[in-house]
Amino acid sequence: MKIKTFLTALFTLIAFGLSAQNNTEGETFQLTKQGAHYVFTASINGTADATILVESGIPALLVDSAYVFSSGILSDMELTVTGKEKLNLGGRIYKITHKANGTVHIGNNTSYVGEVFVLSNYDYGPYEVAVPVMYLHNDLDDGSRVVSLDLGNRSLQMLGKASLHVINSDYSKSNMNTDTYEGMFAIETNMMLDDGIKPRTFSGNFMIDFGNPELLFLIHQTEEVQSFLADNADMELREATTPSGEVVGQFILTKQCQLCGIVFPNAIVVITKNLTLFTTPGNIGLKFFERTHAIFDFDQSVVYLKGK
């Protein structure tokens, strides 16, 4: 009888421990693709629902001013009038009407912690709010910042730290850094492309850019890209044009491109002159993440990647 009682107690403790571990898993947000971006819908501060853009290359949570004051979602925050401050978002200039700093609750158990910029006329697309994922916290796991991004399955989930212990060998591990424009997260890695003439390699610090719809942007003005182009003068660069014929960039057609150890057949690598403020030689975009499962541990500046 004593053995049976002991085993019952042991199984109860194990079950309780597993339940407690599972309870550290945060909520899952179902993503929808809108044009070249991904969005989800969630309550903001328990006040009103918003369509929220998933971002990585912005310094703060961005909110449309008309939505802020009509919904009252930031009524508990101290908003400071900024005067004439502006924000450049991919060449579009927005007036910052107000700023705040603090915690914004998103959904049931997720929080954004950091600066908030209220922008005039930001509601030009199918969303009212944009959130940089690196500042999302899992309230059920002591505010940890472990984010699972699976664009192929339209899912963004806040994980618990315990989940990192069961990541298997299918995932590669890369360190992240913030040695970039505006301190956005980047991966120091290698790129290899085969354009049908020969394989060509390029090493650099590539910024994680969910605002980039392509696999990879190479930033034309950087010294690293200039050297790469000079060393590969036999590589064919094609012109990207608008319907009116205006040249907006160049691109390389490849038989395959390998990035972070993951192979992308028949990929396009874009060379852009439009991102003049960027200091990294390359930006990894959405077509990379649509073909991978990424688990970001922003607390430890590490990302785990598995190709699909």
C-alpha positions in Angstrom: 0.0 0.0 0.0 2.8 2.3 0.9 4.5 1.7 -2.5 1.2 2.4 -4.3 0.8 5.6 -2.4 4.3 6.6 -3.2 4.0 5.9 -6.9 0.7 7.8 -7.0 2.3 10.8 -5.3 5.3 10.6 -7.7 3.1 10.5 -10.8 1.1 13.4 -9.5 4.3 15.5 -9.0 5.5 14.6 -12.5 2.1 15.5 -14.0 2.1 18.8 -12.0 5.6 19.6 -13.2 4.7 18.9 -16.9 1.6 21.0 -16.5 3.5 23.9 -15.0 6.1 23.7 -17.8 3.3 23.7 -20.4 1.7 26.7 -18.8 4.8 28.7 -19.6 4.0 28.4 -23.3 2.5 31.6 -24.4 -0.3 32.3 -26.9 -0.3 31.6 -30.6 -1.3 34.3 -33.1 -2.7 33.3 -36.4 -1.1 35.3 -39.2 -2.7 36.5 -42.4 -0.7 37.6 -45.4 -1.7 41.1 -46.6 0.2 42.0 -49.8 3.9 41.5 -48.9 3.3 41.6 -45.1 2.0 39.5 -42.3 -0.6 40.7 -39.8 -2.6 39.3 -36.9 -5.6 40.6 -34.9 -5.5 40.9 -31.2 -6.8 43.1 -28.4 -4.7 46.0 -27.3 -4.7 46.7 -23.5 -8.0 44.9 -23.3 -9.6 47.9 -24.9 -10.1 47.3 -28.6 -9.0 44.9 -31.3 -6.4 46.0 -33.8 -4.8 44.6 -36.9 -1.1 44.3 -36.1 1.8 44.2 -38.6 4.6 41.8 -37.7 7.8 43.8 -38.0 11.5 43.6 -37.2 13.1 46.7 -38.7 11.4 49.4 -36.6 12.6 51.0 -33.4 9.3 51.1 -31.6 5.7 50.0 -31.6 3.9 52.2 -34.2 0.3 53.2 -33.9 -1.9 55.4 -36.1 -3.0 58.6 -34.3 -6.6 58.5 -35.4 -6.9 54.9 -34.1 -5.2 55.8 -30.8 -7.6 58.6 -29.9 -10.8 57.0 -31.3 -10.2 53.6 -29.5 -8.6 54.8 -26.3 -6.1 51.9 -26.3 -3.3 54.1 -24.9 -5.4 56.0 -22.3 -3.4 54.6 -19.4 0.0 55.7 -20.9 1.5 59.2 -20.6 1.7 60.5 -24.2 4.2 63.3 -24.8 3.7 65.7 -27.7 6.8 65.5 -29.9 6.6 68.6 -32.0 8.3 68.1 -35.4 9.8 64.7 -35.1 9.5 62.4 -38.2 10.1 58.7 -39.0 11.3 57.3 -42.3 9.7 54.0 -43.1 11.1 52.6 -46.4 11.2 56.0 -48.0 7.8 57.2 -46.6 8.0 60.0 -44.1 5.5 60.1 -41.1 5.1 62.7 -38.5 5.5 61.5 -34.9 2.7 63.3 -33.0 3.3 61.7 -29.6 5.6 59.3 -27.8 5.3 57.1 -24.8 7.4 54.4 -23.1 6.1 51.5 -21.2 4.1 48.3 -21.5 1.4 47.6 -24.0 -0.6 44.4 -23.5 -1.3 42.4 -26.7 -3.9 39.6 -26.6 -4.2 37.7 -23.4 -0.7 36.9 -22.2 1.7 38.9 -24.3 3.3 42.3 -23.7 5.2 44.7 -25.7 7.8 46.7 -23.6 9.5 49.7 -25.0 8.9 53.0 -26.9 5.6 53.8 -28.6 5.4 56.2 -31.5 2.0 57.6 -32.5 2.1 58.5 -36.2 -0.1 60.8 -38.2 -1.8 59.1 -41.2 -0.2 55.8 -40.5 -3.4 53.9 -41.2 -2.7 53.6 -45.0 -2.9 49.9 -45.1 -4.8 47.0 -43.6 -3.4 47.5 -40.1 -3.4 50.1 -37.3 -0.4 49.0 -35.3 3.1 47.6 -36.2 5.0 45.7 -33.6 8.8 44.8 -33.6 8.8 41.1 -32.5 12.1 41.4 -30.6 10.3 43.4 -27.9 7.4 41.0 -27.3 7.4 39.3 -23.9 5.7 36.1 -22.7 3.8 37.0 -19.5 3.4 33.4 -18.6 7.2 32.8 -18.6 8.5 35.7 -16.5 8.6 38.0 -19.5 10.9 35.9 -21.6 11.4 36.8 -25.3 11.3 33.5 -27.2 9.3 33.7 -30.4 8.5 30.9 -32.8 7.8 32.2 -36.4 6.4 29.7 -38.8 5.2 31.7 -41.8 4.5 28.6 -43.8 1.8 27.7 -41.3 0.8 31.3 -40.7 1.8 31.1 -37.0 3.6 33.3 -34.5 3.8 31.8 -31.0 5.4 33.0 -27.7 7.3 30.1 -26.3 8.6 29.3 -22.9 12.3 29.1 -22.2 11.8 25.4 -21.4 11.0 24.8 -25.1 14.6 25.6 -26.1 15.9 22.5 -24.3 14.0 20.2 -26.7 15.1 21.7 -30.0 16.6 18.8 -32.0 19.5 18.5 -34.4 17.3 19.5 -37.4 17.7 23.1 -36.4 20.9 25.1 -36.9 21.9 27.7 -34.3 23.2 31.2 -35.2 24.1 34.1 -33.0 22.4 37.4 -33.5 23.7 40.9 -33.0 22.5 44.5 -33.1 25.5 46.1 -34.9 23.1 47.6 -37.4 21.1 50.6 -38.4 18.7 51.5 -35.5 20.1 48.5 -33.5 17.9 45.9 -35.3 18.8 42.2 -35.0 21.1 40.6 -37.6 22.8 37.3 -38.3 26.5 37.1 -39.2 26.4 34.4 -41.8 27.5 33.2 -45.3 25.7 33.5 -48.6 26.5 31.3 -51.6 24.8 31.8 -55.0 25.2 29.8 -58.2 24.2 31.9 -61.2 24.9 29.2 -63.7 28.5 30.4 -64.4 30.1 29.5 -61.0 29.4 29.4 -57.3 30.0 32.8 -55.6 30.3 33.3 -51.9 29.7 36.4 -49.7 30.0 36.7 -45.9 28.4 39.5 -44.0 26.1 40.7 -41.3 22.5 40.3 -42.6 19.7 42.2 -40.9 16.4 40.4 -40.2 13.9 42.4 -42.2 10.2 41.4 -42.2 9.5 44.5 -44.4 11.6 43.0 -47.2 9.3 40.8 -49.4 12.3 39.1 -51.1 14.8 36.4 -50.0 17.7 38.8 -49.8 18.5 42.4 -50.4 22.1 43.4 -50.9 22.7 47.0 -50.0 24.4 48.6 -52.9 26.2 51.5 -51.1 28.0 49.3 -48.6 31.7 48.6 -49.0 31.2 44.8 -48.7 28.7 44.7 -51.6 30.9 47.0 -53.8 33.8 44.6 -53.3 31.6 41.6 -54.1 30.4 43.2 -57.3 33.9 44.2 -58.3 35.2 40.6 -57.6 32.4 39.1 -59.7 32.3 41.4 -62.7 31.3 38.5 -65.0 28.0 38.0 -63.1 24.9 39.2 -65.0 23.0 41.9 -63.2 19.4 42.4 -64.5 17.4 45.6 -64.1 14.3 45.8 -62.1 11.9 48.3 -63.5 8.4 49.8 -62.8 5.6 49.4 -65.3 6.6 52.9 -66.6 10.1 51.7 -67.2 11.8 53.4 -64.3 14.8 51.4 -63.0 14.4 50.8 -59.3 17.2 48.2 -58.7 19.1 45.2 -60.0 18.8 41.5 -59.4 20.6 38.3 -59.9 18.8 35.2 -61.2 20.3 32.1 -59.5 20.1 28.4 -60.0 20.2 28.3 -56.2 21.1 30.5 -53.3 22.3 29.1 -49.9 21.7 31.4 -46.9 22.3 30.4 -43.3 23.0 26.8 -44.6 19.5 26.6 -46.1 19.2 26.1 -49.9 16.7 28.1 -52.0 16.4 26.9 -55.6 15.9 29.4 -58.5 16.2 32.3 -56.1 16.4 36.0 -56.8 18.9 38.2 -55.0 18.0 41.9 -55.2 20.6 44.7 -55.2 19.0 47.9 -54.0 20.1 51.5 -53.9 16.9 52.7 -52.1 17.9 51.8 -48.5 20.5 54.5 -48.2 20.6 54.7 -44.4 21.3 51.0 -43.9 24.8 50.0 -42.8 24.6 46.2 -43.1 25.5 44.7 -46.5 22.3 42.6 -46.7 18.8 42.2 -45.4 17.1 38.8 -45.1 13.5 39.0 -46.1 10.2 37.2 -46.0 10.9 34.6 -48.7 13.6 33.2 -46.4 11.2 32.9 -43.5 8.4 31.5 -45.6 10.7 28.5 -46.3 12.0 28.0 -42.7 10.8 27.6 -39.1 12.6 30.2 -37.0 12.8 30.2 -33.2 14.2 33.5 -31.9 15.6 33.7 -28.4 16.0 37.4 -28.2 17.0 37.2 -24.5 20.2 35.3 -25.5 20.5 36.8 -29.1 20.3 33.3 -30.7 18.1 32.0 -33.5 17.4 28.4 -34.4 16.5 27.7 -38.0 15.2 24.7 -39.9 14.5 24.6 -43.6 11.3 23.2 -45.1 
